[in-house]
Amino acid sequence: MSEFEPVLQTKDLGPGDVREVHAHGRNVGLTNVGQTYYAFDPQCPVDGSNLARVGRLHGELLTCPADASTYDVRTGERVDQSGDEGLTRYAIRVEENAVKIGPPLS
C-alpha cells in the first residue's frame, strides 16, 4: 500500500465543496477551503451521520445537521463544545494536480 493514495484531481473539488472519497480501504471526507485540502473521518462522533454527504460547510466549519455539532476541518476539533471528541484527520498531499490522502494524523 502506498503511503499517499490519489483520490481525485484538484479541478474536481472546488472551494467550499465537501465530498466522500475512498482511500486505503475506508471512506474519507475531503474538502477544499481556500485551495487548501483537508481530509477527515466522515462519521460524526456524536450521532454517526456521514458529514461528507450531509454536513454543511461554512468557511472552515463543518456542521452536522442532525445534532448541530460543529467541527473545524483544519484541526478536526469540535468547536461548539470544548473537550468533546473531534474528527480524525488524514495527511494530504497535492502533486501534479492530484489530491492524495495519506495516513491519519495524530
C-alpha positions as CSV (number, residue, x, y, z in Angstrom):
1,M,0.0,0.0,0.0
2,S,1.3,3.4,-1.0
3,E,1.5,5.9,1.9
4,F,-0.4,8.5,-0.1
5,E,-3.2,7.4,-2.4
6,P,-4.5,9.7,-5.2
7,V,-8.3,10.2,-4.9
8,L,-9.2,13.0,-7.3
9,Q,-7.9,15.9,-9.4
10,T,-7.9,19.4,-7.9
11,K,-10.3,20.6,-10.6
12,D,-12.9,18.1,-9.3
13,L,-13.3,19.7,-5.9
14,G,-14.0,23.4,-5.9
15,P,-13.6,25.8,-3.0
16,G,-16.3,25.1,-0.4
17,D,-17.0,21.6,-1.7
18,V,-17.2,18.6,0.5
19,R,-17.1,15.1,-0.9
20,E,-16.7,11.5,0.2
21,V,-13.8,9.6,-1.4
22,H,-12.4,6.1,-0.8
23,A,-8.7,5.8,0.2
24,H,-6.8,3.0,2.0
25,G,-9.9,0.8,2.2
26,R,-12.1,3.3,4.0
27,N,-14.4,6.2,3.3
28,V,-12.8,9.6,3.9
29,G,-14.4,13.1,3.8
30,L,-12.5,15.6,1.7
31,T,-13.0,19.4,1.5
32,N,-11.4,22.4,-0.2
33,V,-11.2,25.5,1.9
34,G,-9.5,28.4,0.1
35,Q,-7.5,26.0,-2.2
36,T,-6.2,24.0,0.8
37,Y,-7.5,20.5,1.1
38,Y,-8.5,18.7,4.3
39,A,-9.3,15.0,4.8
40,F,-11.3,13.6,7.8
41,D,-13.2,10.7,9.0
42,P,-16.7,11.5,7.7
43,Q,-18.6,9.9,10.6
44,C,-20.0,12.4,13.1
45,P,-18.7,11.3,16.5
46,V,-22.0,12.4,18.1
47,D,-24.6,10.6,16.0
48,G,-22.9,8.8,13.2
49,S,-24.1,10.9,10.4
50,N,-21.9,11.0,7.3
51,L,-20.6,14.6,7.3
52,A,-19.2,14.3,3.8
53,R,-22.7,13.7,2.5
54,V,-24.9,15.7,4.8
55,G,-22.6,18.1,6.6
56,R,-22.8,21.9,5.9
57,L,-19.5,23.7,5.3
58,H,-19.4,27.4,6.2
59,G,-15.8,28.7,5.7
60,E,-13.7,26.2,7.6
61,L,-16.5,25.0,9.9
62,L,-18.4,21.8,9.1
63,T,-21.8,21.3,10.9
64,C,-23.8,18.2,11.3
65,P,-27.4,18.9,10.5
66,A,-28.7,16.1,12.7
67,D,-27.2,17.3,16.0
68,A,-25.7,20.7,15.2
69,S,-22.2,19.6,16.3
70,T,-19.6,21.8,14.6
71,Y,-16.0,20.9,13.6
72,D,-13.1,22.9,12.3
73,V,-11.9,20.9,9.3
74,R,-8.4,22.4,9.6
75,T,-7.9,20.8,13.0
76,G,-10.7,18.3,13.4
77,E,-11.6,20.0,16.7
78,R,-15.2,20.2,17.8
79,V,-15.8,24.0,18.3
80,D,-19.3,24.1,19.7
81,Q,-18.3,22.2,22.9
82,S,-14.8,22.1,24.1
83,G,-13.4,18.8,25.2
84,D,-15.8,16.7,23.1
85,E,-14.4,14.2,20.6
86,G,-13.3,15.7,17.3
87,L,-12.8,14.3,13.8
88,T,-9.9,12.1,12.9
89,R,-7.9,13.9,10.2
90,Y,-5.7,12.5,7.4
91,A,-2.5,13.7,5.8
92,I,-2.9,15.4,2.4
93,R,-0.5,16.0,-0.5
94,V,-1.2,17.7,-3.8
95,E,1.1,16.6,-6.5
96,E,0.7,17.4,-10.2
97,N,-2.9,18.4,-9.6
98,A,-3.7,15.1,-7.9
99,V,-5.1,15.2,-4.3
100,K,-3.6,12.3,-2.3
101,I,-4.7,11.1,1.1
102,G,-2.1,9.6,3.5
103,P,-2.2,8.2,7.0
104,P,-4.3,9.5,9.9
105,L,-2.7,12.5,11.7
106,S,-2.1,12.2,15.4
